[in-house]
Amino acid sequence: MQRRTRSVLAAVAFCLVFANQGLAENWCNHPLLPIVAGARWDYQSDWQDEGGYSVAVQSVLSRGSTNYANMNLFLGFLEGAPFPVPLTCTQTEGVRLVELNSFSVPLPGGAIMKLQLEELKGVILPPMEAIESGAPWQFVMDFDGTLVSPKGKSFNLSVRAEVTSRLKAVVPVVVPVGSFQNAHLIVQDVMVSLAFGERFSKPKKLEGIREWYLVPGVGQVAVDFLGNRTQLVRYTIPVTTQ
């Protein structure tokens, strides 16, 4: 049971923390996250046996000072089905995840986690000035829902994810697509808690330090988390005019 709980926590951590791989649109003037419609990033990861994952931008819309990016995450263990990641971006607030009232997360082994959002606060990535100041920023998601086993049995659950981030340094990094001398290393303190039962028993926690490498004009090139490494193997960013 303990091993199964840890496996579920690890999967939850990946599915919830992957939001940090969503990228802001160029019009926000965010040097680290150059996302435009048609952009795609393919990653090789040690996280799941099926291999890597991909992030693709379907569309970007502007309404006033806010840009809305519709993105899809393709994970190996989801067998090709896209997981939507809607984002907003402004020059003054940075990148935020759009509230998802309810959604389902397929897990390895055939289980399905059905979640209802209870709380969403904080920012995925603040404006560059705030990042360079060295001040930390936080992103929090809180969900209630059910875990449905492959045999159809349901368990009530509560999931909370907290990510506190700060810029550590600008460093060189080598990944399959090439070497970069100006990767911004963002250190993230990640905590994911999972509680089962009608009254939600004492939560099981998964905690770890996540190292997130972002390169100006490219985006995410590498991630180190829980002893696993994710690296950029190919990417396409269409050239656009503002």
Buried (B, 14 or more C-beta within 10 A) or exposed (E): EEEEEEBBBBBBBBBBBBBBBBBBBBBBEBBBBBBBBBBBBBBBBBBBEBBBBBBBBBEBEEEEEBBBBBBBBBBBBBEEEBBEBBBBBBBEBBBBBBEBEEBEBBBBEEBBBBBEBEEBEBBBBBBBEBBEEEEBBEBBBBBBBBBBEEEEEEBBBBBBBBBBBBBBEEEEBEBEBEEBEBBBBBBBBBBBBBBBEEEBEEBBEBEBEBBBBBBBEBBBBBBBBBEEBBBBBEBEBEEBEE
